[in-house]
Amino acid sequence: MQGRSPDQESVGSGTKRSSVSSGGRPQNQKEFFYKFVESDSLTAKLVDWFESVTENSELKQQAFDVPFELIELQKFDYALEGISFQQLTRMPNAVHASTSDAVEATAYLAIEDFLHASIKGLWEAFWSQDEPMPFSVACLYNANMKFYQAEKAIANGRLGGLCGTGILLNNPRHPHGKWDHVLELALLRPDIGGHAVGSDRQPSPSVLGEALFCALRMLLARSLSRLSFFPDPSTVFVLLVDSQYGGVVKVEGDVNKLNFDVNNVYECAAEWVKDHSRISVSPIDRIWNKLGNANWGDIGALQVLFATFHCIMQYAGMPKHSVEDLAADHSSRLQTRRVERQLGDTGVNGNGLLRYQQCSVSPEIVEVQDDSVKVDSKESMITEGTILWLEDSDWQKGYQIKEVINTSELTYFIASHVEEPGKNLFLYVGSHPSQLEPAWEDMNLWYQVQRQTKVLTIMKQKGLSSKYVPRLSASGRIIHPGHCRRPSSGGNCDHPWCGTPILVTSPVGETVAEMVRTGQFGSDEAIRCCHDCLSALSTVASAGIRHGDIRPENVICVKSGVRHPYFVLIGWGHAILEDRDRPAMNLHFSSTYALQEGKLCSASDAESLVYMLYYSCGGVFPDLDSVEGALQWRETSWSRRLIQQKLGDISTVLKAFADYVDSLCGTPYPIDYDIWLRRLRRSIHEDDHGKEIDVTG
């Protein structure tokens, strides 16, 4: 639990403290917390704001951002394959259609059991199967804001006063819970699904107001607590559920910016919500079927599970088994299932999906031998000499494939425009947009094609130009052979290529991974590579963009048609454009902060660059199979200066740069690119014996 002892005094424990931090907090902040007890009062102060937000969002798809992107939920779904969740207490159908207390009591018991099954399954899958789960579930009683087991509350006649169900940190000293021990709250309200407003299925203002009240109360309690939170206490999740539907409300914000006027509690709280909070609301989706069983694999339950996963991480730290680690096993699980079904390799494309073969000649049933049906993936149908036509909004371009490059992760191509055959380009073919069950490989393709297209387009719009950053040459959709039967209402026809996205970039070069494999990466290349990658990072940093996935496969050396070879930082699909974006997680090359926090600090890209140079110059990684092991290796290597020693064998400036990065790891201080670009440039001059080099960017 990383030092998070629940026995420490917390909010409302009855033991007074002179302060809760080194600087102390005003007493009125605690008084503000104790006076903040009526959700209706806060909702009343936010009515006009809710209306204005709704009106201003009429032209948008929804009033609030969603807490999770679909690609995140898909990855999490893959990670949950094989994990057992079992809700034993069934959710009664149409809880509030009857006034029966017995039905409503069963609903609270069902919610409690659902949350218990959720945290138990997540804890055992991601954190530990051996250590006892440090959490419990209890219901919130509105009259005194304390927590009780549902069965005890119902037996004691408190059913009518129950207003929510929470996941709490175990603490035997506080059997009725404390607000700073609350990981997550679920509010059971009538007809959440029926009252969802708009086509985006958002909750009604009254329900959302109550969720914001609970979220702010949790944030206030954490700000007064001695407990530690991972990565910080400024984010909370509240679940909204009825007997069938549910959604997630995520609230982020620094409560230190709240005006703690104890005589005007709800006005101050409302102003904080309007001015200093960031609210994300998921669509309301179905969680329970008509038999009262949770649809664990559907998106409604999945987004609730993902919120719970983040809440557990705030208290327990990064899991021993990351989402990426478990999701990466999807392909092997898929292959195992195919073997179980005796499919072998027959009739299965590269994504493990069977393709339908239609016969339009005879209406009779015809037996087809397995070995006569040849099904190919898009990549296997694209060979040297193939010409692909790309369609954008107002033009078409043809590209001839010159070389097919297969890596362990994906397949891409070297091609040239049919009108400029002498200029080579990288061409990436994405996944078909209508594919309902994308394989793990298709997620990599989505980042490589669709997401990278977005990032490079934004760079181009912002005027970010450097020879060390790839250039967006073209992007669009494949124009497939034959007649396209695309419906007039939009969408794609049934051809496997119809609507498939393409990305074309330049320049073309050999990856550092390939150079290392063939023994072409020496000391001169290491210094040049460090300079060029830092130059690329410096260019995009001016617009607040970070790379997030620096590794040998994402750096190329350009040699053709230039006087002096130079390096280009490619693979911008995981780039960080805003706070909610998450970097790629790589046990060997991700920064320490990325592995711990799931996001980047100012020096994270530079730290990844150091790991890449260490490896490319002959450094050896141990067998890393978990985040915990990767963090331990980093701590040992930096403390024993193993990385600096290895880079010192190559160049004193690289050793000094590694020392500099080590001093900044995990801090908010930015990299001073100018100083290190000048120092590296001087070393290149010395190593090139005074030959002129390009120093643009």
C-alpha positions as CSV (number, residue, x, y, z in Angstrom):
1,M,0.0,0.0,0.0
2,Q,3.1,2.3,-0.2
3,G,2.8,3.8,3.2
4,R,-0.9,4.5,3.0
5,S,-1.9,3.3,6.5
6,P,-5.6,3.8,7.2
7,D,-4.9,3.9,10.9
8,Q,-3.6,7.5,10.4
9,E,-5.9,10.1,11.7
10,S,-8.3,11.3,9.0
11,V,-11.2,13.7,8.5
12,G,-13.7,13.5,11.3
13,S,-11.6,11.1,13.4
14,G,-12.2,13.1,16.5
15,T,-8.5,13.8,17.1
16,K,-7.6,17.5,16.6
17,R,-4.5,18.4,14.7
18,S,-2.7,21.7,14.6
19,S,-2.2,21.2,10.8
20,V,-2.4,18.7,8.1
21,S,0.6,19.8,6.1
22,S,3.9,21.5,6.6
23,G,2.2,24.9,6.0
24,G,-1.0,24.2,7.9
25,R,-4.5,24.7,6.7
26,P,-7.1,27.3,7.9
27,Q,-9.5,26.0,10.4
28,N,-12.4,27.3,8.4
29,Q,-11.6,24.8,5.7
30,K,-12.6,22.0,8.0
31,E,-15.6,23.9,9.2
32,F,-16.5,24.4,5.5
33,F,-16.4,20.6,5.0
34,Y,-18.7,20.0,8.0
35,K,-21.2,22.5,6.8
36,F,-21.2,21.2,3.2
37,V,-23.9,18.5,3.7
38,E,-26.9,19.3,1.4
39,S,-26.7,18.3,-2.2
40,D,-30.0,20.1,-3.1
41,S,-28.5,23.4,-2.1
42,L,-25.6,23.0,-4.4
43,T,-27.8,21.8,-7.3
44,A,-30.0,24.9,-6.9
45,K,-27.0,27.2,-7.2
46,L,-26.0,25.4,-10.4
47,V,-29.3,25.3,-12.3
48,D,-28.6,28.4,-14.5
49,W,-25.1,27.1,-15.2
50,F,-26.4,23.7,-16.3
51,E,-28.8,25.4,-18.7
52,S,-26.0,27.6,-20.1
53,V,-23.7,24.6,-20.6
54,T,-26.5,22.7,-22.4
55,E,-27.3,25.7,-24.6
56,N,-23.7,26.3,-25.5
57,S,-23.2,22.7,-26.4
58,E,-26.1,22.5,-28.8
59,L,-23.8,22.6,-31.8
60,K,-21.5,20.0,-30.2
61,Q,-22.1,16.3,-29.7
62,Q,-22.4,16.5,-25.9
63,A,-22.2,19.0,-23.1
64,F,-19.2,17.4,-21.3
65,D,-16.2,15.5,-22.4
66,V,-16.2,11.7,-21.8
67,P,-14.0,10.4,-19.1
68,F,-12.6,7.6,-21.2
69,E,-11.9,7.3,-24.9
70,L,-13.2,4.2,-26.8
71,I,-9.7,3.0,-27.6
72,E,-8.9,3.0,-23.8
73,L,-12.0,0.9,-23.1
74,Q,-11.2,-1.5,-25.9
75,K,-7.7,-2.0,-24.5
76,F,-9.1,-2.5,-21.0
77,D,-11.6,-5.0,-22.4
78,Y,-8.8,-7.1,-23.8
79,A,-7.0,-6.9,-20.4
80,L,-10.1,-8.3,-18.7
81,E,-10.4,-11.4,-20.9
82,G,-10.5,-14.4,-18.7
83,I,-11.0,-12.4,-15.5
84,S,-14.0,-13.6,-13.5
85,F,-16.6,-11.2,-12.2
86,Q,-19.7,-12.7,-10.5
87,Q,-22.6,-10.7,-9.0
88,L,-24.5,-13.1,-6.7
89,T,-27.2,-10.7,-5.6
90,R,-29.4,-10.1,-8.7
91,M,-30.5,-6.6,-9.4
92,P,-34.4,-6.5,-9.2
93,N,-36.0,-5.4,-12.5
94,A,-37.6,-1.9,-12.5
95,V,-36.7,-1.2,-8.9
96,H,-38.7,2.0,-8.7
97,A,-41.7,0.8,-10.6
98,S,-42.9,-0.5,-7.2
99,T,-43.0,1.2,-3.9
100,S,-42.1,-2.0,-2.1
101,D,-39.4,-1.5,0.4
102,A,-38.3,-5.1,-0.2
103,V,-37.5,-4.4,-3.8
104,E,-35.5,-1.2,-3.0
105,A,-33.7,-3.0,-0.2
106,T,-32.7,-5.7,-2.7
107,A,-31.4,-3.1,-5.1
108,Y,-29.0,-1.7,-2.5
109,L,-27.9,-5.2,-1.7
110,A,-27.3,-5.8,-5.4
111,I,-25.3,-2.6,-5.9
112,E,-23.2,-3.5,-2.9
113,D,-22.5,-7.0,-4.3
114,F,-21.8,-5.5,-7.8
115,L,-19.2,-3.2,-6.4
116,H,-17.7,-5.9,-4.2
117,A,-17.4,-8.3,-7.2
118,S,-15.8,-5.4,-9.2
119,I,-13.1,-4.5,-6.7
120,K,-12.4,-8.2,-5.9
121,G,-11.9,-9.1,-9.6
122,L,-9.8,-6.1,-10.3
123,W,-7.6,-6.4,-7.2
124,E,-6.8,-10.1,-7.9
125,A,-6.2,-9.6,-11.6
126,F,-4.0,-6.5,-11.5
127,W,-2.6,-6.2,-8.0
128,S,-2.4,-9.4,-6.0
129,Q,-4.1,-12.8,-5.7
130,D,-2.3,-13.5,-2.5
131,E,-2.7,-10.4,-0.4
132,P,-6.1,-9.7,1.1
133,M,-8.2,-7.0,-0.6
134,P,-7.8,-3.8,1.5
135,F,-11.3,-2.4,0.5
136,S,-14.9,-2.9,1.6
137,V,-18.3,-1.7,0.4
138,A,-20.9,0.1,2.5
139,C,-24.0,2.3,2.0
140,L,-24.1,6.0,2.8
141,Y,-26.8,7.2,5.3
142,N,-27.9,10.7,4.5
143,A,-28.8,11.8,8.0
144,N,-25.3,11.6,9.5
145,M,-23.1,11.1,6.4
146,K,-21.8,7.8,7.8
147,F,-21.4,4.4,6.1
148,Y,-23.2,1.1,7.1
149,Q,-23.3,-2.4,5.6
150,A,-26.5,-2.6,3.6
151,E,-27.9,-5.5,5.6
152,K,-27.4,-3.7,8.9
153,A,-28.8,-0.4,7.7
154,I,-31.9,-2.2,6.3
155,A,-32.3,-4.2,9.5
156,N,-32.1,-1.0,11.6
157,G,-34.8,0.8,9.6
158,R,-32.5,3.1,7.8
159,L,-33.5,2.0,4.2
160,G,-35.3,5.3,3.5
161,G,-32.2,7.4,4.4
162,L,-29.7,5.5,2.2
163,C,-28.4,7.7,-0.6
164,G,-25.5,5.9,-2.1
165,T,-23.0,3.1,-1.9
166,G,-19.2,3.5,-1.5
167,I,-16.0,1.6,-1.9
168,L,-13.9,2.4,1.2
169,L,-10.4,1.7,2.4
170,N,-10.6,-0.8,5.3
171,N,-10.0,0.7,8.7
172,P,-11.1,-1.2,11.8
173,R,-10.8,2.0,13.9
174,H,-13.6,3.6,11.9
175,P,-16.3,1.0,11.3
176,H,-18.6,3.6,9.8
177,G,-16.0,4.9,7.4
178,K,-14.5,8.3,6.7
179,W,-14.9,10.4,3.7
180,D,-11.2,10.5,2.9
181,H,-11.3,6.7,2.9
182,V,-13.9,6.7,0.1
183,L,-12.5,5.5,-3.3
184,E,-15.7,5.8,-5.2
185,L,-19.4,6.5,-4.7
186,A,-22.4,5.0,-6.6
187,L,-25.7,6.9,-6.4
188,L,-28.8,4.7,-6.9
189,R,-31.5,6.9,-8.4
190,P,-34.8,6.3,-10.1
191,D,-34.8,5.8,-13.9
192,I,-31.3,7.1,-14.7
193,G,-31.6,5.7,-18.2
194,G,-35.1,7.1,-18.8
195,H,-34.1,10.6,-17.5
196,A,-30.9,10.8,-19.6
197,V,-31.3,13.9,-21.7
198,G,-30.2,14.4,-25.3
199,S,-28.9,12.1,-28.0
200,D,-25.7,11.7,-26.1
201,R,-27.6,10.1,-23.1
202,Q,-26.3,12.5,-20.4
203,P,-27.8,12.4,-16.9
204,S,-30.4,15.0,-15.9
205,P,-29.2,18.2,-14.1
206,S,-30.6,17.2,-10.7
207,V,-28.8,13.9,-10.8
208,L,-25.6,15.5,-12.1
209,G,-25.8,18.1,-9.3
210,E,-25.9,15.4,-6.6
211,A,-22.9,13.7,-8.2
212,L,-21.0,17.0,-8.2
213,F,-21.9,17.4,-4.5
214,C,-20.5,14.0,-3.6
215,A,-17.4,14.5,-5.7
216,L,-16.6,17.9,-4.1
217,R,-17.1,16.4,-0.6
218,M,-14.7,13.6,-1.4
219,L,-12.1,16.2,-2.7
220,L,-12.5,18.3,0.4
221,A,-12.0,15.3,2.7
222,R,-8.9,14.3,0.8
223,S,-7.4,17.8,1.1
224,L,-7.8,17.6,4.9
225,S,-6.5,14.1,5.2
226,R,-3.1,12.7,6.1
227,L,-3.5,9.8,3.7
228,S,-1.4,9.7,0.5
229,F,-3.1,9.4,-2.9
230,F,-1.6,8.2,-6.2
231,P,-0.9,10.1,-8.2
232,D,-2.8,13.0,-6.5
233,P,-6.0,13.7,-4.7
234,S,-7.5,16.0,-7.3
235,T,-9.6,13.4,-9.3
236,V,-12.6,11.5,-8.1
237,F,-15.3,9.3,-9.8
238,V,-19.0,9.0,-9.0
239,L,-21.2,6.3,-10.5
240,L,-24.8,6.9,-11.4
241,V,-27.0,3.8,-11.6
242,D,-30.6,2.6,-11.6
243,S,-31.9,-1.0,-11.9
244,Q,-30.7,-1.3,-15.5
245,Y,-28.5,1.6,-16.6
246,G,-25.4,3.4,-15.3
247,G,-22.7,6.0,-16.1
248,V,-19.6,7.6,-14.8
249,V,-19.0,11.2,-13.7
250,K,-15.3,12.2,-13.3
251,V,-14.5,15.5,-11.5
252,E,-11.0,17.0,-11.5
253,G,-9.9,20.2,-9.7
254,D,-7.7,21.8,-7.1
255,V,-9.9,22.5,-4.0
256,N,-7.2,24.9,-2.7
257,K,-8.7,27.4,-5.2
258,L,-12.1,27.2,-3.4
259,N,-13.1,30.2,-1.4
260,F,-13.7,28.8,2.1
261,D,-16.4,31.2,3.2
262,V,-18.2,29.3,5.9
263,N,-21.1,31.8,5.8
264,N,-21.7,31.2,2.1
265,V,-20.8,27.5,1.6
266,Y,-22.9,26.6,-1.4
267,E,-22.3,29.8,-3.4
268,C,-18.6,29.3,-3.0
269,A,-18.8,25.6,-3.9
270,A,-20.9,26.4,-7.0
271,E,-18.3,29.0,-8.1
272,W,-15.6,26.5,-7.8
273,V,-17.5,24.0,-9.9
274,K,-18.0,26.6,-12.6
275,D,-14.5,28.1,-12.6
276,H,-12.0,25.6,-11.3
277,S,-13.3,22.1,-12.0
278,R,-13.1,19.8,-15.1
279,I,-16.1,17.6,-15.4
280,S,-16.3,14.5,-17.7
281,V,-19.6,12.5,-18.0
282,S,-20.0,9.2,-19.8
283,P,-23.1,8.3,-21.8
284,I,-25.7,6.4,-19.8
285,D,-25.5,2.7,-20.9
286,R,-27.1,-0.5,-19.9
287,I,-25.3,-2.5,-17.1
288,W,-27.9,-5.1,-16.0
289,N,-30.1,-7.4,-18.1
290,K,-33.7,-8.2,-17.3
291,L,-32.6,-11.1,-15.1
292,G,-30.6,-8.8,-13.0
293,N,-27.2,-10.0,-14.1
294,A,-24.5,-7.6,-14.9
295,N,-23.3,-7.5,-18.6
296,W,-19.6,-7.4,-17.6
297,G,-18.4,-7.4,-21.2
298,D,-20.6,-4.5,-22.4
299,I,-19.6,-0.9,-22.5
300,G,-21.9,0.1,-19.6
301,A,-20.3,-2.1,-17.1
302,L,-16.9,-1.7,-18.7
303,Q,-16.7,2.1,-18.1
304,V,-17.8,1.6,-14.5
305,L,-15.0,-1.0,-14.0
306,F,-12.5,1.2,-15.6
307,A,-13.4,4.1,-13.2
308,T,-13.1,1.7,-10.3
309,F,-9.7,0.5,-11.6
310,H,-8.5,4.2,-11.5
311,C,-9.9,4.6,-8.0
312,I,-8.1,1.6,-6.7
313,M,-4.9,2.8,-8.3
314,Q,-5.2,6.1,-6.4
315,Y,-4.8,4.2,-3.1
316,A,-2.8,1.1,-4.0
317,G,-0.4,2.6,-6.6
318,M,0.4,1.2,-10.1
319,P,-0.7,-2.5,-10.5
320,K,1.8,-5.3,-10.7
321,H,0.2,-6.3,-14.0
322,S,-0.5,-3.3,-16.2
323,V,-3.4,-3.0,-18.6
324,E,-1.0,-3.1,-21.5
325,D,0.6,-6.3,-20.2
326,L,-2.6,-8.2,-19.9
327,A,-4.1,-6.8,-23.1
328,A,-1.0,-7.8,-25.0
329,D,-1.9,-11.5,-24.3
330,H,-5.1,-11.1,-26.4
331,S,-3.5,-12.4,-29.6
332,S,-2.1,-15.5,-27.9
333,R,-5.5,-16.1,-26.2
334,L,-7.1,-15.7,-29.7
335,Q,-4.7,-18.3,-31.2
336,T,-5.5,-20.7,-28.3
337,R,-9.2,-20.4,-28.9
338,R,-8.7,-21.1,-32.6
339,V,-6.7,-24.2,-31.8
340,E,-9.5,-25.3,-29.4
341,R,-12.0,-24.9,-32.2
342,Q,-9.6,-26.7,-34.6
343,L,-9.4,-23.8,-36.9
344,G,-5.6,-23.8,-37.3
345,D,-4.6,-21.3,-39.9
346,T,-7.3,-22.1,-42.4
347,G,-9.6,-19.3,-43.5
348,V,-8.4,-16.8,-41.0
349,N,-6.9,-13.5,-41.9
350,G,-4.1,-11.7,-40.2
351,N,-6.4,-10.4,-37.5
352,G,-7.8,-13.7,-36.5
353,L,-11.2,-13.0,-38.1
354,L,-13.1,-15.3,-40.5
355,R,-14.1,-13.6,-43.7
356,Y,-17.4,-14.4,-45.4
357,Q,-17.2,-15.8,-49.0
358,Q,-20.3,-15.1,-51.0
359,C,-21.3,-17.1,-54.1
360,S,-23.6,-15.1,-56.4
361,V,-24.0,-17.7,-59.2
362,S,-25.8,-20.7,-57.8
363,P,-28.6,-20.7,-55.1
364,E,-27.7,-24.2,-54.2
365,I,-25.6,-25.2,-51.2
366,V,-22.2,-26.0,-52.4
367,E,-19.5,-27.8,-50.4
368,V,-16.2,-25.9,-50.4
369,Q,-13.0,-27.6,-49.5
370,D,-11.1,-25.7,-46.7
371,D,-7.9,-25.5,-48.7
372,S,-9.7,-24.0,-51.7
373,V,-10.7,-20.9,-49.7
374,K,-7.9,-18.4,-49.5
375,V,-8.4,-15.5,-47.2
376,D,-5.9,-12.7,-47.0
377,S,-5.4,-9.7,-44.8
378,K,-5.2,-6.3,-46.5
379,E,-1.4,-6.3,-45.9
380,S,-0.9,-9.7,-47.5
381,M,-2.8,-8.5,-50.6
382,I,-0.5,-5.5,-50.9
383,T,2.8,-6.6,-52.5
384,E,5.7,-4.9,-54.3
385,G,4.4,-3.3,-57.4
386,T,0.8,-2.8,-56.1
387,I,-0.6,0.6,-56.8
388,L,-2.9,2.1,-54.1
389,W,-5.1,5.0,-54.9
390,L,-5.8,7.4,-52.1
391,E,-8.9,9.6,-51.9
392,D,-9.0,12.9,-50.0
393,S,-11.8,15.5,-50.0
394,D,-11.0,16.9,-53.5
395,W,-8.3,14.9,-55.2
396,Q,-6.9,11.4,-55.8
397,K,-3.3,10.2,-55.7
398,G,-1.7,6.9,-56.6
399,Y,1.2,5.3,-54.8
400,Q,3.2,2.3,-56.0
401,I,4.5,-0.1,-53.3
402,K,8.3,-0.6,-53.5
403,E,9.0,-2.5,-50.3
404,V,6.9,-4.3,-47.6
405,I,8.3,-4.0,-44.1
406,N,7.1,-6.5,-41.5
407,T,7.9,-5.9,-37.8
408,S,6.7,-7.7,-34.7
409,E,4.0,-5.1,-34.2
410,L,2.7,-4.2,-37.7
411,T,3.3,-4.0,-41.4
412,Y,4.0,-0.9,-43.3
413,F,5.4,0.0,-46.7
414,I,7.9,2.1,-48.7
415,A,6.2,3.6,-51.7
416,S,6.4,6.4,-54.2
417,H,3.9,8.7,-55.8
418,V,3.2,7.5,-59.4
419,E,4.1,11.0,-60.7
420,E,7.4,11.1,-58.6
421,P,8.8,7.6,-58.7
422,G,12.2,8.7,-57.5
423,K,11.0,10.0,-54.1
424,N,10.4,7.3,-51.4
425,L,7.7,7.7,-48.8
426,F,6.5,5.7,-45.8
427,L,2.9,4.4,-46.3
428,Y,0.8,3.1,-43.5
429,V,-2.6,1.2,-44.0
430,G,-5.0,1.4,-41.1
431,S,-7.8,-0.9,-39.9
432,H,-11.2,-0.9,-41.6
433,P,-13.4,1.6,-39.7
434,S,-16.4,-0.8,-39.5
435,Q,-14.4,-3.6,-37.9
436,L,-16.5,-4.4,-34.7
437,E,-13.9,-6.7,-33.0
438,P,-10.5,-5.2,-33.7
439,A,-7.6,-7.4,-32.7
440,W,-4.7,-6.1,-30.5
441,E,-2.7,-5.5,-33.7
442,D,-5.4,-3.2,-35.0
443,M,-5.1,-1.0,-31.9
444,N,-1.4,-0.5,-32.8
445,L,-2.6,0.4,-36.4
446,W,-5.1,2.9,-35.0
447,Y,-2.3,4.7,-33.2
448,Q,0.1,4.4,-36.1
449,V,-2.4,5.7,-38.8
450,Q,-5.5,7.5,-37.4
451,R,-4.0,9.0,-34.3
452,Q,-0.7,9.9,-35.9
453,T,-2.5,11.5,-38.8
454,K,-4.3,13.7,-36.2
455,V,-1.0,14.6,-34.5
456,L,0.9,15.4,-37.7
457,T,-2.0,17.5,-39.0
458,I,-2.0,19.5,-35.8
459,M,1.7,20.1,-36.1
460,K,1.3,21.2,-39.6
461,Q,-1.5,23.6,-38.7
462,K,0.6,25.1,-35.9
463,G,3.5,25.6,-38.3
464,L,5.9,23.2,-36.5
465,S,8.5,22.4,-39.0
466,S,11.8,20.6,-38.6
467,K,13.9,18.2,-40.6
468,Y,14.0,15.9,-37.6
469,V,10.2,15.6,-37.5
470,P,8.3,13.6,-40.1
471,R,6.3,15.5,-42.7
472,L,2.7,14.6,-43.5
473,S,2.6,14.0,-47.3
474,A,-0.9,12.8,-47.6
475,S,-3.8,11.1,-45.7
476,G,-7.2,9.8,-46.8
477,R,-9.0,6.6,-47.7
478,I,-8.2,3.8,-50.0
479,I,-10.0,3.7,-53.4
480,H,-10.6,0.0,-53.8
481,P,-10.7,-1.8,-57.2
482,G,-14.1,-2.4,-58.8
483,H,-17.3,-0.6,-58.4
484,C,-17.9,0.9,-55.0
485,R,-21.5,0.3,-53.7
486,R,-21.2,2.9,-50.9
487,P,-24.7,3.9,-49.8
488,S,-25.8,7.5,-50.6
489,S,-26.4,8.1,-46.9
490,G,-22.7,7.6,-46.2
491,G,-20.6,4.8,-44.7
492,N,-18.8,2.1,-46.7
493,C,-19.7,-0.7,-49.0
494,D,-18.9,-4.4,-48.3
495,H,-15.5,-4.4,-50.0
496,P,-12.8,-5.1,-47.3
497,W,-10.8,-2.0,-48.4
498,C,-13.6,0.5,-48.6
499,G,-13.0,3.4,-46.2
500,T,-9.7,2.0,-44.9
501,P,-7.5,5.0,-43.9
502,I,-4.0,5.6,-45.3
503,L,-1.2,7.8,-44.0
504,V,1.8,8.8,-46.1
505,T,4.9,10.5,-44.5
506,S,8.4,11.5,-45.4
507,P,11.4,11.1,-45.2
508,V,12.3,7.4,-45.4
509,G,15.1,5.8,-43.5
510,E,16.4,2.8,-41.6
511,T,15.3,2.4,-38.0
512,V,17.8,2.5,-35.1
513,A,16.6,-1.0,-34.2
514,E,17.7,-2.3,-37.5
515,M,21.0,-0.3,-37.3
516,V,21.8,-1.9,-33.9
517,R,20.9,-5.3,-35.3
518,T,23.4,-4.9,-38.2
519,G,26.1,-3.2,-36.1
520,Q,25.8,0.2,-37.8
521,F,25.1,2.3,-34.7
522,G,28.4,3.6,-33.3
523,S,29.5,6.6,-31.2
524,D,29.1,9.1,-34.0
525,E,25.6,7.9,-34.6
526,A,24.8,8.0,-30.9
527,I,25.8,11.7,-30.6
528,R,24.1,12.7,-33.8
529,C,20.9,10.7,-32.8
530,C,20.8,12.4,-29.4
531,H,21.1,15.9,-31.0
532,D,18.5,15.3,-33.7
533,C,15.9,13.7,-31.4
534,L,16.4,16.6,-28.9
535,S,15.9,19.0,-31.7
536,A,12.7,17.3,-32.7
537,L,11.5,17.4,-29.1
538,S,12.4,21.1,-28.8
539,T,10.4,22.0,-31.8
540,V,7.2,20.3,-30.7
541,A,7.6,21.4,-27.0
542,S,7.0,25.0,-28.0
543,A,3.4,23.9,-28.7
544,G,3.1,21.8,-25.6
545,I,3.4,18.4,-27.5
546,R,5.4,15.5,-26.2
547,H,6.2,12.2,-28.0
548,G,5.4,9.6,-25.4
549,D,6.9,6.5,-27.3
550,I,10.6,7.0,-27.9
551,R,12.3,3.7,-28.7
552,P,14.6,2.3,-31.4
553,E,11.8,1.4,-33.7
554,N,10.6,5.0,-33.7
555,V,13.8,6.7,-34.8
556,I,15.1,6.5,-38.4
557,C,18.4,7.4,-40.0
558,V,18.0,9.2,-43.3
559,K,21.0,8.6,-45.7
560,S,19.6,8.7,-49.2
561,G,20.0,12.0,-51.1
562,V,21.7,13.9,-48.3
563,R,25.3,14.9,-47.7
564,H,25.3,14.0,-44.0
565,P,23.0,11.4,-42.5
566,Y,20.5,12.6,-39.9
567,F,17.9,11.1,-37.6
568,V,14.1,11.7,-37.6
569,L,11.8,10.9,-34.7
570,I,8.8,9.1,-36.1
571,G,5.9,7.2,-34.6
572,W,3.9,10.1,-33.1
573,G,0.7,8.1,-32.6
574,H,1.0,8.2,-28.8
575,A,1.9,11.9,-28.7
576,I,0.6,13.9,-25.7
577,L,-1.5,16.8,-26.9
578,E,-3.5,17.4,-23.7
579,D,-3.6,16.3,-20.1
580,R,-6.0,13.4,-20.6
581,D,-3.8,11.7,-23.3
582,R,-1.7,8.8,-22.0
583,P,1.7,7.7,-23.4
584,A,2.6,4.2,-24.6
585,M,3.8,2.0,-21.8
586,N,7.1,0.2,-22.6
587,L,8.9,-1.7,-19.8
588,H,12.3,-1.0,-21.4
589,F,12.0,2.6,-22.7
590,S,9.2,4.4,-20.9
591,S,10.2,7.0,-18.3
592,T,10.0,6.3,-14.6
593,Y,7.2,8.9,-14.2
594,A,5.2,7.3,-17.0
595,L,5.3,3.9,-15.4
596,Q,4.4,5.2,-12.0
597,E,1.8,7.9,-12.9
598,G,0.6,6.8,-16.3
599,K,1.5,10.2,-17.8
600,L,4.6,12.3,-18.7
601,C,6.6,14.9,-16.8
602,S,8.7,17.5,-18.6
603,A,11.8,15.3,-18.8
604,S,10.0,12.0,-19.7
605,D,10.9,12.0,-23.4
606,A,14.5,12.9,-22.6
607,E,14.7,10.0,-20.1
608,S,13.3,7.6,-22.8
609,L,15.9,8.9,-25.2
610,V,18.6,8.1,-22.7
611,Y,17.3,4.5,-22.3
612,M,17.2,4.1,-26.1
613,L,20.8,5.4,-26.4
614,Y,21.9,3.1,-23.6
615,Y,20.4,0.1,-25.3
616,S,21.6,1.1,-28.8
617,C,25.2,1.5,-27.5
618,G,25.3,-2.0,-26.1
619,G,23.6,-1.6,-22.8
620,V,21.8,-4.7,-21.6
621,F,18.3,-4.9,-20.2
622,P,17.3,-7.7,-17.8
623,D,14.2,-9.7,-18.5
624,L,11.4,-7.3,-17.5
625,D,7.9,-8.8,-17.1
626,S,6.2,-6.3,-14.9
627,V,6.0,-2.6,-14.1
628,E,7.4,-3.3,-10.6
629,G,10.4,-5.0,-12.1
630,A,11.0,-2.2,-14.6
631,L,10.9,0.4,-11.9
632,Q,13.3,-1.6,-9.7
633,W,15.8,-1.8,-12.6
634,R,15.6,1.9,-13.2
635,E,16.2,2.7,-9.5
636,T,19.1,0.4,-9.3
637,S,20.7,1.5,-12.6
638,W,20.5,5.2,-11.8
639,S,21.7,4.8,-8.2
640,R,24.7,2.8,-9.3
641,R,25.3,5.1,-12.3
642,L,25.3,2.1,-14.7
643,I,23.6,4.1,-17.4
644,Q,26.0,7.0,-17.1
645,Q,29.0,4.7,-17.2
646,K,27.8,3.0,-20.3
647,L,27.2,6.2,-22.2
648,G,30.5,7.6,-20.8
649,D,32.3,4.9,-22.8
650,I,30.8,6.4,-25.9
651,S,31.0,10.2,-25.2
652,T,31.5,12.5,-22.2
653,V,28.7,14.7,-23.5
654,L,26.3,11.8,-23.5
655,K,27.3,10.9,-20.0
656,A,26.8,14.5,-18.9
657,F,23.4,14.6,-20.6
658,A,22.3,11.4,-18.7
659,D,23.4,13.0,-15.4
660,Y,21.3,16.1,-16.3
661,V,18.2,14.0,-17.2
662,D,18.6,12.0,-13.9
663,S,18.5,15.3,-11.9
664,L,15.2,16.3,-13.6
665,C,13.3,12.9,-13.6
666,G,9.9,13.3,-11.9
667,T,10.3,17.1,-11.4
668,P,8.3,19.8,-13.1
669,Y,11.4,21.6,-14.4
670,P,11.6,21.7,-18.2
671,I,14.6,20.5,-20.3
672,D,16.9,23.3,-21.4
673,Y,17.1,22.2,-25.0
674,D,19.3,25.1,-26.2
675,I,22.2,24.4,-24.0
676,W,22.3,20.7,-24.8
677,L,21.8,21.2,-28.5
678,R,24.8,23.5,-28.5
679,R,27.0,21.1,-26.5
680,L,26.0,18.1,-28.8
681,R,26.5,20.2,-31.9
682,R,30.1,21.0,-30.8
683,S,30.8,17.3,-30.2
684,I,29.5,16.5,-33.7
685,H,31.8,19.2,-35.2
686,E,34.7,17.6,-33.3
687,D,33.8,14.1,-34.4
688,D,33.3,15.2,-38.0
689,H,36.6,17.1,-38.0
690,G,35.0,20.4,-38.7
691,K,32.8,19.4,-41.5
692,E,29.7,21.5,-41.9
693,I,26.5,20.1,-40.6
694,D,22.9,21.2,-40.8
695,V,21.9,22.8,-37.5
696,T,18.3,23.8,-38.4
697,G,15.6,23.0,-35.9
